[in-house]
Amino acid sequence: MDKPSIFLPIITDSEDKSSIIKNRIRKNYRHIRKWAKRSYTNCFRIYDRDIKEYPLAIDFYDGRFLVHFFSYDRDIDEASGQFHDEIDQVLCSLFGTSRDHIYWRTRVRRRKKEQYEKIDMQKDFFTVFEYGAKFKVNLKDYLDSGLFLDHRETRKLVSSIAKGKRVLNLFAYTCSFSIHAALAGASFTKSVDLSNTYLAWGRDNFILNSLPEENNEIIRADCMKFLDDEIDSGALFDIIIIDPPTISRSKKMDQMFDIQIDYPYLITKSLKLLSSKGVIFFSTNSRKFKLDESLFNSCSIEEITDKTIPLDFHNKKIHRCWKITL
Ligand SMILES: C[S@@+](CC[C@H](N)C(=O)[O-])C[C@H]1O[C@@H](n2cnc3c(N)ncnc32)[C@H](O)[C@@H]1O
């Protein structure tokens, strides 16, 4: 892979006594910038709920900013105008950016039926780098950007063992695990997701990285049904990634998916697709999730969350991750 030249603005070290949030973002960014430069990465978190009065997470995507506001009150689904202005001004003055490049999302604990994904239709895509791999992202139109930054190190872990391997990526979203595996020399990847939109986005990511279609299959299917069909076909994989949503419902599915209810089925079926020296990476963002190891006596399960939380994520509960082998 050619090493890309990435631009990461330099910001000065001069403290601003009047703003603790500005000082914290400056400190975090200066710290992560050194790592990012070395790692050919220009998308990362620059603030992660470090100060109680500022319940935000701020992600840097090549000079644009995604600000997640965590509302602890279901009835408050937007930051106040004054708070919004304060943060915008901090980012504009630190990075010399314009407000057009700052995108806000409110993360409210939504009632079950209130989930949404698409929020606009401006098709405002641009490319970012993660460990030299290219990804198409969009901070305007969807709730999520197209690249879940909290799994950067998990993707690196997968790519570190992917050479010559057959990789199955379940709940693939925009195929980011598959892209890293393919770039690292995986002999074959198969990405499965229910959403045509995200799979088309994933296909664009393969093209963006000049990866051939024939070795990198993309399948639109309900993973719960796909697993049985794949077992029947006799296929085996050396690496299987299972990173499902906590809860999902769609007209395309027979039943609602709930990680806490469905994980034994997902893991048991995936084990049947695993080659003898293969490894499953299983992950969830669910805070309440409990994994009952006694359900899987035939395999070994190691929690590797410590190794998969990136250094810019200060909230260490962002996800949990397990490595499962036969
Ligand atoms: C949390 S995202 C997965 C993140 C992804 N693993 C990554 O690395 O970026 C959830 C994805 O699961 C997909 N999905 C939800 N239910 C599904 C199902 N039953 N079968 C297949 N895909 C599903 C959604 O379309 C979405 O792309």
The ligand as a Tripos MOL2 file, in Angstrom:
@<TRIPOS>MOLECULE
LIG
   27    29     1     0     0
SMALL
NO_CHARGES

@<TRIPOS>ATOM
      1 C1        -23.1210   -1.7150   14.4220 C.3       1 LIG1
      2 S1        -23.1990   -1.8620   12.7010 S.3       1 LIG1
      3 C2        -21.9230   -2.9990   12.4640 C.3       1 LIG1
      4 C3        -20.5820   -2.3160   12.4230 C.3       1 LIG1
      5 C4        -19.6180   -3.0360   11.5490 C.3       1 LIG1
      6 N1        -19.3500   -4.3820   12.0610 N.3       1 LIG1
      7 C5        -18.3250   -2.2850   11.3520 C.2       1 LIG1
      8 O1        -17.2750   -2.8710   11.5410 O.co2     1 LIG1
      9 O2        -18.3130   -1.1140   10.9830 O.co2     1 LIG1
     10 C6        -24.6180   -2.7860   12.4580 C.3       1 LIG1
     11 C7        -24.8210   -3.3100   11.0120 C.3       1 LIG1
     12 O3        -25.6050   -4.4890   11.1100 O.3       1 LIG1
     13 C8        -26.5080   -4.5190   10.0210 C.3       1 LIG1
     14 N2        -27.5740   -5.4510   10.4180 N.ar      1 LIG1
     15 C9        -28.5020   -5.3280   11.3950 C.ar      1 LIG1
     16 N3        -29.2150   -6.4510   11.5320 N.ar      1 LIG1
     17 C10       -28.7250   -7.3300   10.6200 C.ar      1 LIG1
     18 C11       -29.0200   -8.6720   10.2860 C.ar      1 LIG1
     19 N4        -29.9760   -9.3510   10.9090 N.pl3     1 LIG1
     20 N5        -28.2900   -9.2830    9.3220 N.ar      1 LIG1
     21 C12       -27.3290   -8.6010    8.6680 C.ar      1 LIG1
     22 N6        -26.9800   -7.3210    8.9530 N.ar      1 LIG1
     23 C13       -27.6730   -6.6930    9.9110 C.ar      1 LIG1
     24 C14       -26.9010   -3.0960    9.7960 C.3       1 LIG1
     25 O4        -27.3580   -2.8960    8.4710 O.3       1 LIG1
     26 C15       -25.5730   -2.3830   10.0800 C.3       1 LIG1
     27 O5        -24.8390   -2.2140    8.9100 O.3       1 LIG1
@<TRIPOS>BOND
     1     1     2 1
     2     2     3 1
     3     2    10 1
     4     3     4 1
     5     4     5 1
     6     5     6 1
     7     5     7 1
     8     7     8 2
     9     7     9 1
    10    10    11 1
    11    11    12 1
    12    11    26 1
    13    12    13 1
    14    13    14 1
    15    13    24 1
    16    14    15 ar
    17    14    23 ar
    18    15    16 ar
    19    16    17 ar
    20    17    18 ar
    21    17    23 ar
    22    18    19 1
    23    18    20 ar
    24    20    21 ar
    25    21    22 ar
    26    22    23 ar
    27    24    25 1
    28    24    26 1
    29    26    27 1
@<TRIPOS>SUBSTRUCTURE
     1 LIG1         1 GROUP 0 **** ****
